[in-house]
Amino acid sequence: MVTNVNVKRFLATIIVLFLAAVAATQVFTVKAATTRNFTLYGSYASGDSYTQGWGFTAANITSPGPTIVVEQGDNVSLTLISIDGITHSFFVSYTNASSPGTGDPWSDDFGSKAVNFQFLATNTVGTYKYHCYYHPGPMWGYFKVVPTGTIPEFQPLIMLTLLVAGTIVAVLAYKRKPKI
């Protein structure tokens, strides 16, 4: 025997599944390029005060430096800071060379003053290297370009929406008790 409660449970399940499907397709749809902001601290000097390499903070300088992950065609905005006072220049090599090639993103020199450097990431998925032009040996790291839609910026918002929608549907489905 089909009751009102069974119909409501069925409809609630269908609605939740529909919302989940819509949310999943939104996560993987093509979107406009995003601006990715990073701050990189660089140091060539080594000793008690400094370590050679790059870091997202002045306290975590390593060689290789941290991996920078962006999506195809993203706008990349870097704040570049020399913590050792030595002149540096950042570049990404799309051929993984230790010097910049034609078309590779390459910043102005920076030393005592921070430099803001912006460029458009390649549309070619892959893992590339970034370096300091003047100190490519110890000052390098990985620049990873992933397919568009891979970095889940909006996933927490989608999950929250699904949770709220599912709760509302469940409350509505169970709100009325069947008359006996």
C-alpha positions in Angstrom: 0.0 0.0 0.0 1.4 3.4 -1.0 1.1 6.0 1.8 1.7 9.7 1.8 4.8 9.1 3.9 6.3 6.7 1.3 5.6 9.2 -1.5 7.1 12.0 0.4 10.2 9.9 1.2 10.6 9.0 -2.4 10.2 12.6 -3.5 12.7 13.8 -0.9 15.2 11.2 -2.1 14.7 12.2 -5.7 15.2 15.9 -4.9 18.4 15.3 -2.9 19.8 13.1 -5.7 18.9 15.8 -8.2 20.6 18.5 -6.2 23.7 16.4 -5.7 23.9 15.8 -9.5 23.5 19.5 -10.2 26.2 20.3 -7.6 28.6 17.7 -9.0 28.2 19.2 -12.6 28.9 22.7 -11.3 32.2 21.6 -9.7 33.5 20.3 -13.1 32.0 22.9 -15.5 34.3 25.2 -17.4 34.8 28.5 -15.6 36.6 31.8 -16.3 40.2 32.1 -15.3 40.8 32.7 -11.6 43.4 35.0 -10.1 45.7 32.9 -7.8 47.6 35.0 -5.3 50.8 33.8 -3.7 53.6 35.4 -1.7 57.1 33.9 -2.1 60.0 34.7 0.1 63.4 34.0 -1.5 66.9 33.7 0.0 70.3 32.8 -1.5 72.3 33.6 1.6 72.7 30.8 4.0 73.8 30.6 7.6 72.3 31.1 11.0 69.7 33.5 9.8 68.8 32.2 6.4 68.2 29.1 4.4 68.6 29.0 0.6 65.5 28.6 -1.5 61.9 29.8 -1.5 59.0 29.7 0.9 55.4 30.8 1.4 56.6 32.4 4.6 60.0 33.7 5.6 60.2 31.0 8.3 59.8 28.0 5.9 62.3 28.6 3.1 63.3 25.3 1.4 65.0 24.0 -1.7 63.1 23.0 -3.6 60.6 25.6 -2.7 56.9 25.1 -2.2 54.9 23.8 -5.2 52.7 26.4 -6.8 49.5 24.9 -8.1 47.3 26.8 -10.6 44.7 25.9 -13.3 45.1 26.3 -17.0 45.1 29.9 -18.1 44.8 31.3 -14.5 46.0 34.7 -13.7 48.9 34.3 -11.3 49.7 37.2 -9.0 53.0 36.9 -7.0 54.3 39.1 -4.3 58.1 38.4 -4.3 60.2 39.2 -1.3 63.9 38.9 -0.8 64.6 38.1 2.9 68.4 38.2 2.5 68.6 41.6 0.8 70.2 40.1 -2.3 68.8 40.8 -5.7 66.6 38.0 -7.1 64.4 37.6 -10.2 61.7 34.9 -10.4 60.8 33.0 -13.6 58.9 29.9 -14.6 60.5 27.7 -17.3 57.9 25.9 -19.4 60.7 23.8 -20.8 62.1 23.1 -17.3 65.4 24.8 -18.1 67.5 26.7 -15.5 67.2 29.9 -17.5 64.1 31.6 -18.9 63.1 30.9 -22.6 61.1 32.9 -25.0 57.5 33.3 -23.6 58.4 32.2 -20.1 57.0 34.4 -17.3 59.9 36.4 -15.8 59.7 39.1 -13.1 61.6 42.3 -12.6 64.5 42.2 -10.1 63.6 42.5 -6.5 65.8 43.0 -3.4 65.1 45.4 -0.6 61.6 46.1 -1.9 58.9 43.5 -2.6 57.8 43.2 -6.2 54.3 42.3 -7.5 54.5 40.1 -10.5 51.5 39.0 -12.6 51.3 36.6 -15.5 48.9 34.2 -17.3 49.6 30.5 -16.7 50.0 28.3 -19.7 47.0 26.3 -21.0 49.2 23.2 -21.2 48.8 20.9 -18.2 52.1 19.9 -16.7 54.6 20.3 -14.0 57.3 22.9 -14.6 60.1 24.5 -12.6 60.4 28.0 -11.3 63.8 29.5 -10.4 65.6 32.6 -9.4 67.4 33.9 -12.5 70.5 34.8 -10.5 70.6 31.7 -8.2 68.9 28.9 -10.2 70.7 26.1 -8.3 69.4 26.4 -4.8 66.4 28.7 -5.6 63.9 26.6 -7.5 60.5 24.8 -7.0 57.7 23.3 -9.0 55.0 25.2 -10.8 52.1 22.8 -11.5 49.3 23.6 -14.0 46.2 21.4 -13.5 43.1 21.1 -15.7 40.5 23.8 -15.3 38.0 22.9 -12.7 40.4 20.8 -10.7 40.9 23.1 -7.7 37.6 23.0 -5.8 37.1 26.6 -4.8 33.3 26.4 -4.4 33.0 22.8 -3.1 32.4 23.8 0.6 29.6 26.1 -0.6 28.0 23.4 -2.7 28.2 20.9 0.2 26.6 23.4 2.5 23.8 24.1 0.0 23.2 20.3 -0.4 23.1 19.9 3.4 20.6 22.7 3.8 18.4 21.6 0.9 18.4 18.0 2.1 17.5 19.1 5.6 14.6 21.2 4.4 13.3 18.4 2.2 13.5 15.9 5.0 11.7 18.2 7.4 8.9 18.8 4.9 8.6 15.1 4.1 8.3 14.1 7.8 6.5 17.2 9.1 3.0 15.8 8.6 2.2 12.6 10.4 -0.2 10.3 8.7 -3.7 10.3 10.1 -4.6 7.1 11.8 
